[in-house]
């Protein structure tokens, strides 16, 4: 049986809403500079359903990194990002959330928040 070669770097999945693409574009180089392999959710091309592609990517990854831009409340986080966070929790993967402007009303229990400097 032929198996995939072992990874030499840790891998993270980068999740973001379409409206947060600019923030994700700023976060990705930092992750790469840290020596991480980055898989962007918007680049997943699975033969099956979106749900299966997300679960497979998270199974292979070491962590999920979520880029959240101007979301002020949990209700404003897009359903796709919420699903990806839930799938990572189900897979027992660490979740790191990068926010542009931290807001006290937006939080995830037992998760650490970090901010990313604005491009302005």
PDB file as gemmi writes it, atoms N, CA and C in Angstrom:
CRYST1    1.000    1.000    1.000  90.00  90.00  90.00 P 1                      
ATOM      1  N   UNK A   1       0.851  -1.183   0.000  1.00  0.00           N  
ATOM      2  CA  UNK A   1       0.000   0.000   0.000  1.00  0.00           C  
ATOM      3  C   UNK A   1       0.891   1.238   0.000  1.00  0.00           C  
ATOM      4  N   UNK A   2       0.582   2.183  -0.844  1.00  0.00           N  
ATOM      5  CA  UNK A   2       1.337   3.433  -0.932  1.00  0.00           C  
ATOM      6  C   UNK A   2       0.665   4.464  -0.037  1.00  0.00           C  
ATOM      7  N   UNK A   3       1.468   5.130   0.777  1.00  0.00           N  
ATOM      8  CA  UNK A   3       0.911   6.161   1.644  1.00  0.00           C  
ATOM      9  C   UNK A   3       1.550   7.499   1.312  1.00  0.00           C  
ATOM     10  N   UNK A   4       0.898   8.545   1.755  1.00  0.00           N  
ATOM     11  CA  UNK A   4       1.408   9.895   1.526  1.00  0.00           C  
ATOM     12  C   UNK A   4       2.701  10.089   2.308  1.00  0.00           C  
ATOM     13  N   UNK A   5       3.646  10.849   1.760  1.00  0.00           N  
ATOM     14  CA  UNK A   5       4.883  11.101   2.500  1.00  0.00           C  
ATOM     15  C   UNK A   5       4.581  11.898   3.763  1.00  0.00           C  
ATOM     16  N   UNK A   6       5.365  11.683   4.801  1.00  0.00           N  
ATOM     17  CA  UNK A   6       5.108  12.426   6.046  1.00  0.00           C  
ATOM     18  C   UNK A   6       5.319  13.926   5.852  1.00  0.00           C  
ATOM     19  N   UNK A   7       4.503  14.703   6.538  1.00  0.00           N  
ATOM     20  CA  UNK A   7       4.643  16.154   6.476  1.00  0.00           C  
ATOM     21  C   UNK A   7       5.867  16.569   7.267  1.00  0.00           C  
ATOM     22  N   UNK A   8       6.539  17.580   6.775  1.00  0.00           N  
ATOM     23  CA  UNK A   8       7.707  18.092   7.495  1.00  0.00           C  
ATOM     24  C   UNK A   8       7.351  19.341   8.292  1.00  0.00           C  
ATOM     25  N   UNK A   9       6.197  19.941   7.997  1.00  0.00           N  
ATOM     26  CA  UNK A   9       5.775  21.151   8.700  1.00  0.00           C  
ATOM     27  C   UNK A   9       4.383  20.938   9.277  1.00  0.00           C  
ATOM     28  N   UNK A  10       4.084  21.685  10.318  1.00  0.00           N  
ATOM     29  CA  UNK A  10       2.722  21.676  10.851  1.00  0.00           C  
ATOM     30  C   UNK A  10       1.803  22.353   9.855  1.00  0.00           C  
ATOM     31  N   UNK A  11       0.567  21.894   9.815  1.00  0.00           N  
ATOM     32  CA  UNK A  11      -0.397  22.422   8.850  1.00  0.00           C  
ATOM     33  C   UNK A  11      -1.571  23.048   9.587  1.00  0.00           C  
ATOM     34  N   UNK A  12      -1.990  24.207   9.107  1.00  0.00           N  
ATOM     35  CA  UNK A  12      -3.184  24.859   9.638  1.00  0.00           C  
ATOM     36  C   UNK A  12      -4.159  25.110   8.502  1.00  0.00           C  
ATOM     37  N   UNK A  13      -5.424  25.115   8.853  1.00  0.00           N  
ATOM     38  CA  UNK A  13      -6.473  25.476   7.915  1.00  0.00           C  
ATOM     39  C   UNK A  13      -6.866  26.908   8.222  1.00  0.00           C  
ATOM     40  N   UNK A  14      -6.905  27.754   7.193  1.00  0.00           N  
ATOM     41  CA  UNK A  14      -7.269  29.163   7.355  1.00  0.00           C  
ATOM     42  C   UNK A  14      -8.704  29.356   6.884  1.00  0.00           C  
ATOM     43  N   UNK A  15      -9.554  29.720   7.804  1.00  0.00           N  
ATOM     44  CA  UNK A  15     -10.980  29.910   7.541  1.00  0.00           C  
ATOM     45  C   UNK A  15     -11.308  31.399   7.597  1.00  0.00           C  
ATOM     46  N   UNK A  16     -12.158  31.847   6.679  1.00  0.00           N  
ATOM     47  CA  UNK A  16     -12.561  33.251   6.670  1.00  0.00           C  
ATOM     48  C   UNK A  16     -13.782  33.424   5.779  1.00  0.00           C  
ATOM     49  N   UNK A  17     -14.540  34.462   6.063  1.00  0.00           N  
ATOM     50  CA  UNK A  17     -15.669  34.828   5.217  1.00  0.00           C  
ATOM     51  C   UNK A  17     -15.150  35.554   3.988  1.00  0.00           C  
ATOM     52  N   UNK A  18     -15.924  35.534   2.950  1.00  0.00           N  
ATOM     53  CA  UNK A  18     -15.548  36.249   1.725  1.00  0.00           C  
ATOM     54  C   UNK A  18     -15.231  37.714   2.022  1.00  0.00           C  
ATOM     55  N   UNK A  19     -15.988  38.309   2.925  1.00  0.00           N  
ATOM     56  CA  UNK A  19     -15.774  39.718   3.277  1.00  0.00           C  
ATOM     57  C   UNK A  19     -14.482  39.931   4.066  1.00  0.00           C  
ATOM     58  N   UNK A  20     -13.884  38.842   4.556  1.00  0.00           N  
ATOM     59  CA  UNK A  20     -12.653  38.937   5.339  1.00  0.00           C  
ATOM     60  C   UNK A  20     -11.424  38.462   4.565  1.00  0.00           C  
ATOM     61  N   UNK A  21     -11.535  38.390   3.251  1.00  0.00           N  
ATOM     62  CA  UNK A  21     -10.426  37.916   2.418  1.00  0.00           C  
ATOM     63  C   UNK A  21      -9.172  38.782   2.608  1.00  0.00           C  
ATOM     64  N   UNK A  22      -9.341  40.091   2.713  1.00  0.00           N  
ATOM     65  CA  UNK A  22      -8.183  40.985   2.888  1.00  0.00           C  
ATOM     66  C   UNK A  22      -7.434  40.673   4.185  1.00  0.00           C  
ATOM     67  N   UNK A  23      -8.179  40.449   5.264  1.00  0.00           N  
ATOM     68  CA  UNK A  23      -7.543  40.087   6.531  1.00  0.00           C  
ATOM     69  C   UNK A  23      -6.830  38.740   6.396  1.00  0.00           C  
ATOM     70  N   UNK A  24      -7.469  37.772   5.775  1.00  0.00           N  
ATOM     71  CA  UNK A  24      -6.847  36.458   5.582  1.00  0.00           C  
ATOM     72  C   UNK A  24      -5.579  36.578   4.742  1.00  0.00           C  
ATOM     73  N   UNK A  25      -5.611  37.464   3.747  1.00  0.00           N  
ATOM     74  CA  UNK A  25      -4.427  37.683   2.909  1.00  0.00           C  
ATOM     75  C   UNK A  25      -3.269  38.283   3.711  1.00  0.00           C  
ATOM     76  N   UNK A  26      -3.574  39.007   4.781  1.00  0.00           N  
ATOM     77  CA  UNK A  26      -2.520  39.553   5.642  1.00  0.00           C  
ATOM     78  C   UNK A  26      -2.050  38.534   6.674  1.00  0.00           C  
ATOM     79  N   UNK A  27      -2.940  37.653   7.097  1.00  0.00           N  
ATOM     80  CA  UNK A  27      -2.602  36.651   8.104  1.00  0.00           C  
ATOM     81  C   UNK A  27      -1.747  35.533   7.493  1.00  0.00           C  
ATOM     82  N   UNK A  28      -2.068  35.117   6.294  1.00  0.00           N  
ATOM     83  CA  UNK A  28      -1.389  33.959   5.687  1.00  0.00           C  
ATOM     84  C   UNK A  28       0.131  34.100   5.632  1.00  0.00           C  
ATOM     85  N   UNK A  29       0.703  35.234   5.185  1.00  0.00           N  
ATOM     86  CA  UNK A  29       2.169  35.328   5.159  1.00  0.00           C  
ATOM     87  C   UNK A  29       2.811  35.169   6.539  1.00  0.00           C  
ATOM     88  N   UNK A  30       2.133  35.632   7.575  1.00  0.00           N  
ATOM     89  CA  UNK A  30       2.649  35.486   8.929  1.00  0.00           C  
ATOM     90  C   UNK A  30       2.712  34.006   9.311  1.00  0.00           C  
ATOM     91  N   UNK A  31       1.681  33.261   8.946  1.00  0.00           N  
ATOM     92  CA  UNK A  31       1.667  31.824   9.223  1.00  0.00           C  
ATOM     93  C   UNK A  31       2.768  31.113   8.445  1.00  0.00           C  
ATOM     94  N   UNK A  32       2.922  31.483   7.178  1.00  0.00           N  
ATOM     95  CA  UNK A  32       3.970  30.873   6.345  1.00  0.00           C  
ATOM     96  C   UNK A  32       5.359  31.203   6.887  1.00  0.00           C  
ATOM     97  N   UNK A  33       5.553  32.462   7.299  1.00  0.00           N  
ATOM     98  CA  UNK A  33       6.844  32.872   7.874  1.00  0.00           C  
ATOM     99  C   UNK A  33       7.161  32.111   9.158  1.00  0.00           C  
ATOM    100  N   UNK A  34       6.123  31.672   9.848  1.00  0.00           N  
ATOM    101  CA  UNK A  34       6.313  30.896  11.070  1.00  0.00           C  
ATOM    102  C   UNK A  34       6.614  29.425  10.768  1.00  0.00           C  
ATOM    103  N   UNK A  35       6.666  29.091   9.478  1.00  0.00           N  
ATOM    104  CA  UNK A  35       6.997  27.728   9.079  1.00  0.00           C  
ATOM    105  C   UNK A  35       5.815  26.791   8.972  1.00  0.00           C  
ATOM    106  N   UNK A  36       4.609  27.343   8.952  1.00  0.00           N  
ATOM    107  CA  UNK A  36       3.408  26.523   8.862  1.00  0.00           C  
ATOM    108  C   UNK A  36       2.981  26.341   7.413  1.00  0.00           C  
ATOM    109  N   UNK A  37       2.420  25.195   7.133  1.00  0.00           N  
ATOM    110  CA  UNK A  37       1.775  24.963   5.840  1.00  0.00           C  
ATOM    111  C   UNK A  37       0.341  25.436   5.993  1.00  0.00           C  
ATOM    112  N   UNK A  38      -0.153  26.224   5.036  1.00  0.00           N  
ATOM    113  CA  UNK A  38      -1.479  26.814   5.146  1.00  0.00           C  
ATOM    114  C   UNK A  38      -2.401  26.263   4.055  1.00  0.00           C  
ATOM    115  N   UNK A  39      -3.557  25.772   4.477  1.00  0.00           N  
ATOM    116  CA  UNK A  39      -4.608  25.345   3.561  1.00  0.00           C  
ATOM    117  C   UNK A  39      -5.756  26.319   3.743  1.00  0.00           C  
ATOM    118  N   UNK A  40      -6.097  27.027   2.683  1.00  0.00           N  
ATOM    119  CA  UNK A  40      -7.199  27.994   2.751  1.00  0.00           C  
ATOM    120  C   UNK A  40      -8.507  27.293   2.419  1.00  0.00           C  
ATOM    121  N   UNK A  41      -9.523  27.559   3.219  1.00  0.00           N  
ATOM    122  CA  UNK A  41     -10.821  26.921   2.992  1.00  0.00           C  
ATOM    123  C   UNK A  41     -11.366  27.211   1.594  1.00  0.00           C  
ATOM    124  N   UNK A  42     -11.099  28.395   1.074  1.00  0.00           N  
ATOM    125  CA  UNK A  42     -11.646  28.740  -0.240  1.00  0.00           C  
ATOM    126  C   UNK A  42     -10.922  28.010  -1.369  1.00  0.00           C  
ATOM    127  N   UNK A  43      -9.844  27.277  -1.066  1.00  0.00           N  
ATOM    128  CA  UNK A  43      -9.115  26.537  -2.084  1.00  0.00           C  
ATOM    129  C   UNK A  43      -9.422  25.043  -2.056  1.00  0.00           C  
ATOM    130  N   UNK A  44     -10.271  24.617  -1.143  1.00  0.00           N  
ATOM    131  CA  UNK A  44     -10.594  23.195  -1.058  1.00  0.00           C  
ATOM    132  C   UNK A  44     -11.364  22.769  -2.289  1.00  0.00           C  
ATOM    133  N   UNK A  45     -10.901  21.712  -2.888  1.00  0.00           N  
ATOM    134  CA  UNK A  45     -11.571  21.172  -4.060  1.00  0.00           C  
ATOM    135  C   UNK A  45     -11.754  19.676  -3.825  1.00  0.00           C  
ATOM    136  N   UNK A  46     -12.857  19.341  -3.224  1.00  0.00           N  
ATOM    137  CA  UNK A  46     -13.112  17.937  -2.964  1.00  0.00           C  
ATOM    138  C   UNK A  46     -14.098  17.372  -3.959  1.00  0.00           C  
ATOM    139  N   UNK A  47     -14.021  16.088  -4.169  1.00  0.00           N  
ATOM    140  CA  UNK A  47     -14.956  15.445  -5.083  1.00  0.00           C  
ATOM    141  C   UNK A  47     -16.337  15.327  -4.447  1.00  0.00           C  
ATOM    142  N   UNK A  48     -16.368  15.351  -3.111  1.00  0.00           N  
ATOM    143  CA  UNK A  48     -17.627  15.193  -2.400  1.00  0.00           C  
ATOM    144  C   UNK A  48     -18.228  16.517  -1.987  1.00  0.00           C  
ATOM    145  N   UNK A  49     -19.007  16.437  -0.986  1.00  0.00           N  
ATOM    146  CA  UNK A  49     -19.691  17.603  -0.437  1.00  0.00           C  
ATOM    147  C   UNK A  49     -18.717  18.542   0.276  1.00  0.00           C  
ATOM    148  N   UNK A  50     -19.142  19.785   0.419  1.00  0.00           N  
ATOM    149  CA  UNK A  50     -18.360  20.782   1.159  1.00  0.00           C  
ATOM    150  C   UNK A  50     -18.068  20.286   2.568  1.00  0.00           C  
ATOM    151  N   UNK A  51     -19.080  19.739   3.245  1.00  0.00           N  
ATOM    152  CA  UNK A  51     -18.901  19.265   4.622  1.00  0.00           C  
ATOM    153  C   UNK A  51     -17.782  18.233   4.700  1.00  0.00           C  
ATOM    154  N   UNK A  52     -17.767  17.295   3.751  1.00  0.00           N  
ATOM    155  CA  UNK A  52     -16.731  16.252   3.747  1.00  0.00           C  
ATOM    156  C   UNK A  52     -15.355  16.844   3.491  1.00  0.00           C  
ATOM    157  N   UNK A  53     -15.269  17.819   2.581  1.00  0.00           N  
ATOM    158  CA  UNK A  53     -13.978  18.455   2.276  1.00  0.00           C  
ATOM    159  C   UNK A  53     -13.440  19.187   3.496  1.00  0.00           C  
ATOM    160  N   UNK A  54     -14.319  19.865   4.228  1.00  0.00           N  
ATOM    161  CA  UNK A  54     -13.909  20.582   5.442  1.00  0.00           C  
ATOM    162  C   UNK A  54     -13.411  19.593   6.488  1.00  0.00           C  
ATOM    163  N   UNK A  55     -14.178  18.545   6.707  1.00  0.00           N  
ATOM    164  CA  UNK A  55     -13.790  17.558   7.729  1.00  0.00           C  
ATOM    165  C   UNK A  55     -12.468  16.879   7.377  1.00  0.00           C  
ATOM    166  N   UNK A  56     -12.256  16.564   6.109  1.00  0.00           N  
ATOM    167  CA  UNK A  56     -11.007  15.929   5.693  1.00  0.00           C  
ATOM    168  C   UNK A  56      -9.826  16.886   5.876  1.00  0.00           C  
ATOM    169  N   UNK A  57     -10.009  18.143   5.496  1.00  0.00           N  
ATOM    170  CA  UNK A  57      -8.932  19.130   5.662  1.00  0.00           C  
ATOM    171  C   UNK A  57      -8.574  19.287   7.133  1.00  0.00           C  
ATOM    172  N   UNK A  58      -9.579  19.326   7.993  1.00  0.00           N  
ATOM    173  CA  UNK A  58      -9.319  19.478   9.426  1.00  0.00           C  
ATOM    174  C   UNK A  58      -8.707  18.219  10.029  1.00  0.00           C  
ATOM    175  N   UNK A  59      -9.080  17.064   9.507  1.00  0.00           N  
ATOM    176  CA  UNK A  59      -8.487  15.817   9.992  1.00  0.00           C  
ATOM    177  C   UNK A  59      -6.987  15.815   9.739  1.00  0.00           C  
ATOM    178  N   UNK A  60      -6.572  16.336   8.580  1.00  0.00           N  
ATOM    179  CA  UNK A  60      -5.160  16.361   8.201  1.00  0.00           C  
ATOM    180  C   UNK A  60      -4.386  17.496   8.868  1.00  0.00           C  
ATOM    181  N   UNK A  61      -5.096  18.533   9.291  1.00  0.00           N  
ATOM    182  CA  UNK A  61      -4.444  19.731   9.838  1.00  0.00           C  
ATOM    183  C   UNK A  61      -4.160  19.579  11.329  1.00  0.00           C  
ATOM    184  N   UNK A  62      -3.274  20.447  11.808  1.00  0.00           N  
ATOM    185  CA  UNK A  62      -2.948  20.479  13.230  1.00  0.00           C  
ATOM    186  C   UNK A  62      -3.802  21.491  13.988  1.00  0.00           C  
ATOM    187  N   UNK A  63      -4.364  22.486  13.272  1.00  0.00           N  
ATOM    188  CA  UNK A  63      -5.157  23.524  13.935  1.00  0.00           C  
ATOM    189  C   UNK A  63      -5.986  24.276  12.897  1.00  0.00           C  
ATOM    190  N   UNK A  64      -6.956  25.028  13.387  1.00  0.00           N  
ATOM    191  CA  UNK A  64      -7.762  25.918  12.561  1.00  0.00           C  
ATOM    192  C   UNK A  64      -7.433  27.353  12.953  1.00  0.00           C  
ATOM    193  N   UNK A  65      -7.184  28.201  11.967  1.00  0.00           N  
ATOM    194  CA  UNK A  65      -6.991  29.627  12.193  1.00  0.00           C  
ATOM    195  C   UNK A  65      -8.159  30.336  11.516  1.00  0.00           C  
ATOM    196  N   UNK A  66      -8.887  31.143  12.268  1.00  0.00           N  
ATOM    197  CA  UNK A  66     -10.052  31.847  11.741  1.00  0.00           C  
ATOM    198  C   UNK A  66      -9.743  33.335  11.696  1.00  0.00           C  
ATOM    199  N   UNK A  67      -9.903  33.944  10.534  1.00  0.00           N  
ATOM    200  CA  UNK A  67      -9.723  35.392  10.376  1.00  0.00           C  
ATOM    201  C   UNK A  67     -11.105  36.038  10.370  1.00  0.00           C  
ATOM    202  N   UNK A  68     -11.357  36.895  11.360  1.00  0.00           N  
ATOM    203  CA  UNK A  68     -12.641  37.591  11.464  1.00  0.00           C  
ATOM    204  C   UNK A  68     -12.404  39.087  11.394  1.00  0.00           C  
ATOM    205  N   UNK A  69     -13.014  39.714  10.432  1.00  0.00           N  
ATOM    206  CA  UNK A  69     -12.848  41.152  10.253  1.00  0.00           C  
ATOM    207  C   UNK A  69     -13.752  41.950  11.155  1.00  0.00           C  
ATOM    208  N   UNK A  70     -14.748  42.579  10.603  1.00  0.00           N  
ATOM    209  CA  UNK A  70     -15.577  43.524  11.340  1.00  0.00           C  
ATOM    210  C   UNK A  70     -16.797  42.940  11.998  1.00  0.00           C  
ATOM    211  N   UNK A  71     -16.779  41.688  12.368  1.00  0.00           N  
ATOM    212  CA  UNK A  71     -17.951  41.070  12.992  1.00  0.00           C  
ATOM    213  C   UNK A  71     -18.049  41.513  14.444  1.00  0.00           C  
ATOM    214  N   UNK A  72     -19.191  42.061  14.807  1.00  0.00           N  
ATOM    215  CA  UNK A  72     -19.337  42.601  16.154  1.00  0.00           C  
ATOM    216  C   UNK A  72     -20.061  41.662  17.099  1.00  0.00           C  
ATOM    217  N   UNK A  73     -20.832  40.751  16.548  1.00  0.00           N  
ATOM    218  CA  UNK A  73     -21.558  39.797  17.386  1.00  0.00           C  
ATOM    219  C   UNK A  73     -21.444  38.422  16.750  1.00  0.00           C  
ATOM    220  N   UNK A  74     -21.595  37.402  17.578  1.00  0.00           N  
ATOM    221  CA  UNK A  74     -21.519  36.038  17.073  1.00  0.00           C  
ATOM    222  C   UNK A  74     -22.514  35.816  15.942  1.00  0.00           C  
ATOM    223  N   UNK A  75     -23.685  36.472  16.001  1.00  0.00           N  
ATOM    224  CA  UNK A  75     -24.711  36.281  14.979  1.00  0.00           C  
ATOM    225  C   UNK A  75     -24.242  36.775  13.609  1.00  0.00           C  
ATOM    226  N   UNK A  76     -23.214  37.607  13.559  1.00  0.00           N  
ATOM    227  CA  UNK A  76     -22.728  38.137  12.294  1.00  0.00           C  
ATOM    228  C   UNK A  76     -21.656  37.257  11.660  1.00  0.00           C  
ATOM    229  N   UNK A  77     -21.216  36.228  12.346  1.00  0.00           N  
ATOM    230  CA  UNK A  77     -20.221  35.322  11.774  1.00  0.00           C  
ATOM    231  C   UNK A  77     -20.945  34.439  10.763  1.00  0.00           C  
ATOM    232  N   UNK A  78     -20.454  34.389   9.516  1.00  0.00           N  
ATOM    233  CA  UNK A  78     -21.141  33.614   8.476  1.00  0.00           C  
ATOM    234  C   UNK A  78     -21.291  32.138   8.842  1.00  0.00           C  
ATOM    235  N   UNK A  79     -22.354  31.527   8.340  1.00  0.00           N  
ATOM    236  CA  UNK A  79     -22.655  30.129   8.644  1.00  0.00           C  
ATOM    237  C   UNK A  79     -21.507  29.199   8.254  1.00  0.00           C  
ATOM    238  N   UNK A  80     -20.846  29.477   7.138  1.00  0.00           N  
ATOM    239  CA  UNK A  80     -19.749  28.601   6.710  1.00  0.00           C  
ATOM    240  C   UNK A  80     -18.611  28.623   7.717  1.00  0.00           C  
ATOM    241  N   UNK A  81     -18.285  29.795   8.240  1.00  0.00           N  
ATOM    242  CA  UNK A  81     -17.207  29.908   9.229  1.00  0.00           C  
ATOM    243  C   UNK A  81     -17.637  29.244  10.535  1.00  0.00           C  
ATOM    244  N   UNK A  82     -18.881  29.432  10.925  1.00  0.00           N  
ATOM    245  CA  UNK A  82     -19.396  28.783  12.130  1.00  0.00           C  
ATOM    246  C   UNK A  82     -19.321  27.268  11.991  1.00  0.00           C  
ATOM    247  N   UNK A  83     -19.673  26.743  10.805  1.00  0.00           N  
ATOM    248  CA  UNK A  83     -19.579  25.298  10.565  1.00  0.00           C  
ATOM    249  C   UNK A  83     -18.133  24.828  10.688  1.00  0.00           C  
ATOM    250  N   UNK A  84     -17.199  25.578  10.105  1.00  0.00           N  
ATOM    251  CA  UNK A  84     -15.789  25.194  10.141  1.00  0.00           C  
ATOM    252  C   UNK A  84     -15.254  25.189  11.571  1.00  0.00           C  
ATOM    253  N   UNK A  85     -15.683  26.158  12.378  1.00  0.00           N  
ATOM    254  CA  UNK A  85     -15.298  26.188  13.791  1.00  0.00           C  
ATOM    255  C   UNK A  85     -15.863  24.964  14.508  1.00  0.00           C  
ATOM    256  N   UNK A  86     -17.133  24.665  14.248  1.00  0.00           N  
ATOM    257  CA  UNK A  86     -17.758  23.494  14.871  1.00  0.00           C  
ATOM    258  C   UNK A  86     -17.087  22.196  14.460  1.00  0.00           C  
ATOM    259  N   UNK A  87     -16.716  22.094  13.186  1.00  0.00           N  
ATOM    260  CA  UNK A  87     -16.034  20.888  12.707  1.00  0.00           C  
ATOM    261  C   UNK A  87     -14.667  20.743  13.371  1.00  0.00           C  
ATOM    262  N   UNK A  88     -13.971  21.851  13.566  1.00  0.00           N  
ATOM    263  CA  UNK A  88     -12.668  21.806  14.242  1.00  0.00           C  
ATOM    264  C   UNK A  88     -12.837  21.389  15.702  1.00  0.00           C  
ATOM    265  N   UNK A  89     -13.881  21.888  16.342  1.00  0.00           N  
ATOM    266  CA  UNK A  89     -14.146  21.489  17.730  1.00  0.00           C  
ATOM    267  C   UNK A  89     -14.448  19.991  17.788  1.00  0.00           C  
ATOM    268  N   UNK A  90     -15.250  19.510  16.828  1.00  0.00           N  
ATOM    269  CA  UNK A  90     -15.577  18.091  16.785  1.00  0.00           C  
ATOM    270  C   UNK A  90     -14.345  17.232  16.545  1.00  0.00           C  
ATOM    271  N   UNK A  91     -13.393  17.750  15.789  1.00  0.00           N  
ATOM    272  CA  UNK A  91     -12.152  17.030  15.509  1.00  0.00           C  
ATOM    273  C   UNK A  91     -11.109  17.251  16.613  1.00  0.00           C  
ATOM    274  N   UNK A  92     -11.493  18.005  17.636  1.00  0.00           N  
ATOM    275  CA  UNK A  92     -10.614  18.324  18.768  1.00  0.00           C  
ATOM    276  C   UNK A  92      -9.315  18.995  18.327  1.00  0.00           C  
ATOM    277  N   UNK A  93      -9.454  19.923  17.388  1.00  0.00           N  
ATOM    278  CA  UNK A  93      -8.302  20.694  16.902  1.00  0.00           C  
ATOM    279  C   UNK A  93      -8.264  22.038  17.621  1.00  0.00           C  
ATOM    280  N   UNK A  94      -7.075  22.541  17.905  1.00  0.00           N  
ATOM    281  CA  UNK A  94      -6.977  23.886  18.472  1.00  0.00           C  
ATOM    282  C   UNK A  94      -7.526  24.915  17.478  1.00  0.00           C  
ATOM    283  N   UNK A  95      -8.148  25.942  17.997  1.00  0.00           N  
ATOM    284  CA  UNK A  95      -8.716  27.002  17.159  1.00  0.00           C  
ATOM    285  C   UNK A  95      -8.105  28.323  17.594  1.00  0.00           C  
ATOM    286  N   UNK A  96      -7.543  29.039  16.629  1.00  0.00           N  
ATOM    287  CA  UNK A  96      -6.963  30.350  16.883  1.00  0.00           C  
ATOM    288  C   UNK A  96      -7.743  31.357  16.060  1.00  0.00           C  
ATOM    289  N   UNK A  97      -8.269  32.373  16.707  1.00  0.00           N  
ATOM    290  CA  UNK A  97      -9.078  33.380  16.036  1.00  0.00           C  
ATOM    291  C   UNK A  97      -8.294  34.680  15.970  1.00  0.00           C  
ATOM    292  N   UNK A  98      -8.138  35.198  14.767  1.00  0.00           N  
ATOM    293  CA  UNK A  98      -7.458  36.471  14.557  1.00  0.00           C  
ATOM    294  C   UNK A  98      -8.534  37.483  14.196  1.00  0.00           C  
ATOM    295  N   UNK A  99      -8.618  38.555  14.985  1.00  0.00           N  
ATOM    296  CA  UNK A  99      -9.612  39.590  14.714  1.00  0.00           C  
ATOM    297  C   UNK A  99      -8.913  40.905  14.444  1.00  0.00           C  
ATOM    298  N   UNK A 100      -9.513  41.663  13.564  1.00  0.00           N  
ATOM    299  CA  UNK A 100      -8.935  42.960  13.221  1.00  0.00           C  
ATOM    300  C   UNK A 100      -9.139  43.968  14.336  1.00  0.00           C  
ATOM    301  N   UNK A 101     -10.352  43.979  14.875  1.00  0.00           N  
ATOM    302  CA  UNK A 101     -10.691  44.892  15.959  1.00  0.00           C  
ATOM    303  C   UNK A 101     -11.449  44.101  17.006  1.00  0.00           C  
ATOM    304  N   UNK A 102     -10.758  43.618  18.057  1.00  0.00           N  
ATOM    305  CA  UNK A 102     -11.443  42.816  19.068  1.00  0.00           C  
ATOM    306  C   UNK A 102     -12.632  43.564  19.667  1.00  0.00           C  
ATOM    307  N   UNK A 103     -13.723  42.867  19.827  1.00  0.00           N  
ATOM    308  CA  UNK A 103     -14.938  43.429  20.404  1.00  0.00           C  
ATOM    309  C   UNK A 103     -15.331  42.562  21.591  1.00  0.00           C  
ATOM    310  N   UNK A 104     -15.735  43.180  22.664  1.00  0.00           N  
ATOM    311  CA  UNK A 104     -16.088  42.408  23.856  1.00  0.00           C  
ATOM    312  C   UNK A 104     -17.329  41.558  23.628  1.00  0.00           C  
ATOM    313  N   UNK A 105     -18.195  41.908  22.683  1.00  0.00           N  
ATOM    314  CA  UNK A 105     -19.426  41.153  22.446  1.00  0.00           C  
ATOM    315  C   UNK A 105     -19.236  39.936  21.571  1.00  0.00           C  
ATOM    316  N   UNK A 106     -18.060  39.720  21.008  1.00  0.00           N  
ATOM    317  CA  UNK A 106     -17.820  38.578  20.122  1.00  0.00           C  
ATOM    318  C   UNK A 106     -16.807  37.657  20.788  1.00  0.00           C  
ATOM    319  N   UNK A 107     -17.220  36.467  21.142  1.00  0.00           N  
ATOM    320  CA  UNK A 107     -16.300  35.586  21.851  1.00  0.00           C  
ATOM    321  C   UNK A 107     -16.635  34.124  21.558  1.00  0.00           C  
ATOM    322  N   UNK A 108     -15.656  33.300  21.757  1.00  0.00           N  
ATOM    323  CA  UNK A 108     -15.829  31.855  21.710  1.00  0.00           C  
ATOM    324  C   UNK A 108     -15.307  31.323  23.033  1.00  0.00           C  
ATOM    325  N   UNK A 109     -16.039  30.490  23.678  1.00  0.00           N  
ATOM    326  CA  UNK A 109     -15.592  29.964  24.966  1.00  0.00           C  
ATOM    327  C   UNK A 109     -14.316  29.144  24.801  1.00  0.00           C  
ATOM    328  N   UNK A 110     -13.446  29.273  25.765  1.00  0.00           N  
ATOM    329  CA  UNK A 110     -12.201  28.516  25.865  1.00  0.00           C  
ATOM    330  C   UNK A 110     -11.294  28.715  24.658  1.00  0.00           C  
ATOM    331  N   UNK A 111     -11.380  29.841  24.017  1.00  0.00           N  
ATOM    332  CA  UNK A 111     -10.523  30.106  22.875  1.00  0.00           C  
ATOM    333  C   UNK A 111      -9.773  31.402  23.100  1.00  0.00           C  
ATOM    334  N   UNK A 112      -8.611  31.509  22.539  1.00  0.00           N  
ATOM    335  CA  UNK A 112      -7.760  32.680  22.711  1.00  0.00           C  
ATOM    336  C   UNK A 112      -7.928  33.615  21.519  1.00  0.00           C  
ATOM    337  N   UNK A 113      -8.010  34.910  21.777  1.00  0.00           N  
ATOM    338  CA  UNK A 113      -8.139  35.909  20.722  1.00  0.00           C  
ATOM    339  C   UNK A 113      -6.806  36.600  20.500  1.00  0.00           C  
ATOM    340  N   UNK A 114      -6.527  36.943  19.285  1.00  0.00           N  
ATOM    341  CA  UNK A 114      -5.337  37.697  18.949  1.00  0.00           C  
ATOM    342  C   UNK A 114      -5.748  38.731  17.911  1.00  0.00           C  
ATOM    343  N   UNK A 115      -5.058  39.842  17.868  1.00  0.00           N  
ATOM    344  CA  UNK A 115      -5.414  40.853  16.881  1.00  0.00           C  
ATOM    345  C   UNK A 115      -4.359  40.946  15.800  1.00  0.00           C  
ATOM    346  N   UNK A 116      -4.786  41.375  14.622  1.00  0.00           N  
ATOM    347  CA  UNK A 116      -3.897  41.563  13.480  1.00  0.00           C  
ATOM    348  C   UNK A 116      -3.905  43.033  13.138  1.00  0.00           C  
ATOM    349  N   UNK A 117      -2.749  43.659  13.018  1.00  0.00           N  
ATOM    350  CA  UNK A 117      -2.729  45.085  12.725  1.00  0.00           C  
ATOM    351  C   UNK A 117      -3.429  45.403  11.413  1.00  0.00           C  
ATOM    352  N   UNK A 118      -4.092  46.518  11.387  1.00  0.00           N  
ATOM    353  CA  UNK A 118      -4.777  46.965  10.180  1.00  0.00           C  
ATOM    354  C   UNK A 118      -3.769  47.361   9.121  1.00  0.00           C  
ATOM    355  N   UNK A 119      -4.190  47.263   7.877  1.00  0.00           N  
ATOM    356  CA  UNK A 119      -3.285  47.641   6.768  1.00  0.00           C  
ATOM    357  C   UNK A 119      -3.242  49.144   6.555  1.00  0.00           C  
ATOM    358  N   UNK A 120      -4.062  49.884   7.316  1.00  0.00           N  
ATOM    359  CA  UNK A 120      -4.098  51.348   7.170  1.00  0.00           C  
ATOM    360  C   UNK A 120      -2.833  51.990   7.667  1.00  0.00           C  
TER     361      UNK A 120                                                      
END                                                                             
